[in-house]
């Protein structure tokens, strides 16, 4: 399960994170009521959500770096020859 998230695309990662967040919230409610078979599932869900958040953040940073790289390739106004 640990490496299975790396193959997902950015929208799939966000959808999976939302799904696991809802599952985690439902699980927390079940723990309060007392109808939980596996209490360690709470820790597993929390860690999976953290892994997804890390991968989402990496995608966002890669997009920012790509945007900066493409912006630096464009000629700036100060580098253009003047029309004097």
MDAnalysis code that builds the backbone (N, CA, C; Angstrom):
import MDAnalysis as mda
import numpy as np

u = mda.Universe.empty(252, n_residues=84, atom_resindex=np.repeat(np.arange(84), 3), trajectory=True)
u.add_TopologyAttr("name", ["N", "CA", "C"] * 84)
u.add_TopologyAttr("resid", np.arange(1, 85))
u.add_TopologyAttr("resname", ["UNK", "UNK", "UNK", "UNK", "UNK", "UNK", "UNK", "UNK", "UNK", "UNK", "UNK", "UNK", "UNK", "UNK", "UNK", "UNK", "UNK", "UNK", "UNK", "UNK", "UNK", "UNK", "UNK", "UNK", "UNK", "UNK", "UNK", "UNK", "UNK", "UNK", "UNK", "UNK", "UNK", "UNK", "UNK", "UNK", "UNK", "UNK", "UNK", "UNK", "UNK", "UNK", "UNK", "UNK", "UNK", "UNK", "UNK", "UNK", "UNK", "UNK", "UNK", "UNK", "UNK", "UNK", "UNK", "UNK", "UNK", "UNK", "UNK", "UNK", "UNK", "UNK", "UNK", "UNK", "UNK", "UNK", "UNK", "UNK", "UNK", "UNK", "UNK", "UNK", "UNK", "UNK", "UNK", "UNK", "UNK", "UNK", "UNK", "UNK", "UNK", "UNK", "UNK", "UNK"])
u.atoms.positions = np.array([
    [0.826, -1.184, 0.000],
    [0.000, 0.000, 0.000],
    [0.870, 1.247, 0.000],
    [2.049, 1.131, 0.541],
    [2.898, 2.291, 0.698],
    [3.326, 2.874, -0.652],
    [3.639, 2.018, -1.622],
    [4.125, 2.488, -2.905],
    [3.028, 2.616, -3.951],
    [1.827, 2.219, -3.638],
    [0.772, 2.215, -4.650],
    [0.305, 3.626, -5.007],
    [0.546, 4.604, -4.174],
    [0.091, 5.964, -4.441],
    [0.984, 6.678, -5.454],
    [2.200, 6.225, -5.634],
    [3.143, 6.929, -6.499],
    [2.747, 6.884, -7.968],
    [1.944, 5.915, -8.349],
    [1.559, 5.789, -9.752],
    [0.318, 6.601, -10.092],
    [-0.331, 7.188, -9.098],
    [-1.558, 7.938, -9.339],
    [-1.263, 9.320, -9.900],
    [-2.206, 9.835, -10.679],
    [-2.075, 11.190, -11.214],
    [-2.506, 12.187, -10.142],
    [-2.271, 13.468, -10.427],
    [-2.580, 14.516, -9.442],
    [-4.069, 14.535, -9.061],
    [-5.011, 14.527, -10.027],
    [-6.429, 14.503, -9.623],
    [-6.814, 13.223, -8.872],
    [-6.207, 12.104, -9.240],
    [-6.488, 10.855, -8.536],
    [-5.982, 10.916, -7.099],
    [-4.831, 11.555, -6.893],
    [-4.294, 11.702, -5.535],
    [-5.238, 12.521, -4.671],
    [-5.749, 13.621, -5.223],
    [-6.665, 14.466, -4.458],
    [-7.956, 13.717, -4.145],
    [-8.466, 12.973, -5.113],
    [-9.699, 12.218, -4.888],
    [-9.489, 11.143, -3.822],
    [-8.351, 10.463, -3.885],
    [-8.047, 9.427, -2.898],
    [-7.903, 10.028, -1.503],
    [-7.250, 11.213, -1.431],
    [-7.107, 11.878, -0.128],
    [-8.466, 12.245, 0.442],
    [-9.357, 12.762, -0.386],
    [-10.694, 13.116, 0.082],
    [-11.457, 11.883, 0.561],
    [-11.315, 10.798, -0.187],
    [-11.980, 9.552, 0.186],
    [-11.471, 9.038, 1.535],
    [-10.155, 9.029, 1.706],
    [-9.582, 8.545, 2.966],
    [-9.903, 9.481, 4.127],
    [-9.998, 10.766, 3.866],
    [-10.352, 11.717, 4.925],
    [-11.773, 11.460, 5.415],
    [-12.687, 11.206, 4.479],
    [-14.068, 10.876, 4.881],
    [-14.096, 9.559, 5.663],
    [-13.324, 8.592, 5.199],
    [-13.274, 7.294, 5.876],
    [-12.707, 7.461, 7.289],
    [-11.679, 8.317, 7.424],
    [-11.067, 8.566, 8.728],
    [-12.076, 9.232, 9.673],
    [-12.833, 10.202, 9.155],
    [-13.806, 10.885, 9.996],
    [-14.899, 9.917, 10.447],
    [-15.379, 9.083, 9.533],
    [-16.381, 8.080, 9.903],
    [-15.828, 7.116, 10.950],
    [-14.566, 6.745, 10.792],
    [-13.936, 5.836, 11.742],
    [-13.835, 6.467, 13.130],
    [-13.505, 7.753, 13.162],
    [-13.433, 8.451, 14.453],
    [-14.784, 8.454, 15.152],
    [-15.857, 8.668, 14.386],
    [-17.193, 8.629, 14.974],
    [-17.510, 7.238, 15.504],
    [-17.126, 6.205, 14.778],
    [-17.357, 4.838, 15.231],
    [-16.577, 4.532, 16.502],
    [-15.382, 5.117, 16.633],
    [-14.600, 4.886, 17.860],
    [-15.288, 5.508, 19.071],
    [-15.897, 6.664, 18.879],
    [-16.602, 7.311, 19.987],
    [-17.794, 6.463, 20.407],
    [-18.489, 5.927, 19.431],
    [-19.653, 5.084, 19.730],
    [-19.207, 3.762, 20.335],
    [-18.046, 3.254, 19.898],
    [-17.521, 2.025, 20.462],
    [-17.684, 0.822, 19.574],
    [-17.962, 1.006, 18.298],
    [-18.172, -0.109, 17.375],
    [-16.982, -0.267, 16.431],
    [-15.802, -0.528, 17.008],
    [-14.590, -0.634, 16.193],
    [-13.971, -2.016, 16.390],
    [-13.715, -2.692, 15.253],
    [-13.080, -4.006, 15.314],
    [-11.565, -3.885, 15.370],
    [-10.995, -2.946, 14.596],
    [-9.541, -2.802, 14.497],
    [-9.147, -1.362, 14.832],
    [-8.772, -1.090, 16.073],
    [-8.428, 0.290, 16.442],
    [-7.141, 0.799, 15.787],
    [-6.297, -0.097, 15.275],
    [-5.071, 0.346, 14.614],
    [-5.335, 0.919, 13.231],
    [-6.542, 0.731, 12.721],
    [-6.900, 1.279, 11.419],
    [-6.844, 2.807, 11.432],
    [-7.098, 3.403, 12.579],
    [-7.040, 4.859, 12.693],
    [-5.638, 5.364, 12.370],
    [-4.626, 4.719, 12.901],
    [-3.238, 5.097, 12.641],
    [-2.884, 4.888, 11.170],
    [-3.319, 3.769, 10.614],
    [-3.031, 3.474, 9.210],
    [-3.656, 4.501, 8.285],
    [-4.892, 4.877, 8.554],
    [-5.557, 5.887, 7.731],
    [-4.847, 7.229, 7.823],
    [-4.477, 7.609, 9.032],
    [-3.788, 8.885, 9.232],
    [-2.470, 8.920, 8.472],
    [-1.740, 7.824, 8.479],
    [-0.462, 7.766, 7.774],
    [-0.647, 7.761, 6.262],
    [-1.679, 7.085, 5.783],
    [-1.953, 7.092, 4.349],
    [-2.321, 8.494, 3.870],
    [-3.110, 9.196, 4.667],
    [-3.474, 10.574, 4.323],
    [-2.228, 11.448, 4.301],
    [-1.326, 11.241, 5.239],
    [-0.078, 12.021, 5.264],
    [0.779, 11.713, 4.040],
    [0.842, 10.457, 3.628],
    [1.597, 10.106, 2.409],
    [0.999, 10.789, 1.184],
    [-0.324, 10.782, 1.104],
    [-0.986, 11.436, -0.021],
    [-0.722, 12.935, -0.013],
    [-0.779, 13.551, 1.170],
    [-0.492, 14.982, 1.261],
    [0.925, 15.284, 0.807],
    [1.867, 14.425, 1.134],
    [3.254, 14.606, 0.717],
    [3.376, 14.534, -0.797],
    [2.740, 13.541, -1.410],
    [2.807, 13.397, -2.860],
    [2.120, 14.564, -3.566],
    [1.004, 15.025, -3.026],
    [0.308, 16.179, -3.607],
    [1.185, 17.412, -3.525],
    [1.838, 17.601, -2.403],
    [2.726, 18.750, -2.239],
    [3.900, 18.677, -3.217],
    [4.440, 17.490, -3.439],
    [5.533, 17.328, -4.399],
    [5.089, 17.688, -5.812],
    [3.861, 17.288, -6.177],
    [3.330, 17.638, -7.491],
    [3.200, 19.155, -7.632],
    [2.692, 19.801, -6.574],
    [2.522, 21.251, -6.622],
    [3.871, 21.955, -6.741],
    [4.875, 21.476, -6.013],
    [6.207, 22.076, -6.108],
    [6.809, 21.871, -7.493],
    [6.583, 20.696, -8.072],
    [7.100, 20.431, -9.420],
    [6.450, 21.361, -10.439],
    [5.158, 21.630, -10.280],
    [4.467, 22.557, -11.178],
    [5.017, 23.970, -11.027],
    [5.267, 24.376, -9.778],
    [5.823, 25.710, -9.544],
    [7.210, 25.832, -10.149],
    [8.032, 24.821, -9.972],
    [9.387, 24.850, -10.533],
    [9.350, 24.859, -12.052],
    [8.416, 24.127, -12.641],
    [8.287, 24.119, -14.094],
    [7.839, 25.490, -14.597],
    [6.944, 26.129, -13.866],
    [6.484, 27.458, -14.260],
    [7.621, 28.474, -14.147],
    [8.422, 28.366, -13.097],
    [9.563, 29.271, -12.940],
    [10.590, 29.056, -14.043],
    [10.813, 27.800, -14.396],
    [11.789, 27.484, -15.436],
    [11.326, 28.016, -16.786],
    [10.049, 27.881, -17.083],
    [9.549, 28.382, -18.362],
    [9.520, 29.904, -18.371],
    [9.296, 30.529, -17.224],
    [9.293, 31.988, -17.151],
    [10.708, 32.542, -17.300],
    [11.692, 31.809, -16.827],
    [13.066, 32.291, -16.930],
    [13.600, 32.157, -18.352],
    [12.990, 31.284, -19.166],
    [13.417, 31.123, -20.547],
    [12.896, 32.240, -21.443],
    [11.813, 32.891, -21.007],
    [11.258, 33.981, -21.799],
    [12.146, 35.218, -21.667],
    [12.351, 35.953, -22.725],
    [13.172, 37.167, -22.612],
    [12.408, 38.235, -21.839],
    [13.089, 38.879, -20.947],
    [12.457, 39.923, -20.159],
    [12.509, 41.235, -20.919],
    [11.787, 42.221, -20.485],
    [11.722, 43.515, -21.177],
    [13.059, 44.232, -21.130],
    [13.826, 44.026, -20.084],
    [15.121, 44.714, -19.977],
    [16.161, 44.120, -20.924],
    [15.998, 42.892, -21.353],
    [16.948, 42.229, -22.227],
    [16.650, 42.465, -23.713],
    [15.453, 42.970, -23.990],
    [15.086, 43.220, -25.382],
    [15.800, 44.452, -25.884],
    [16.174, 44.484, -27.150],
    [16.834, 45.662, -27.700],
    [15.882, 46.845, -27.730],
    [16.388, 48.006, -27.455],
    [15.563, 49.196, -27.442],
    [15.317, 49.689, -28.845],
    [14.237, 50.425, -29.037],
    [13.868, 50.944, -30.352],
    [14.289, 52.403, -30.486],
    [15.488, 52.727, -30.137],
    [15.949, 54.106, -30.195],
    [16.665, 54.421, -31.480],
])
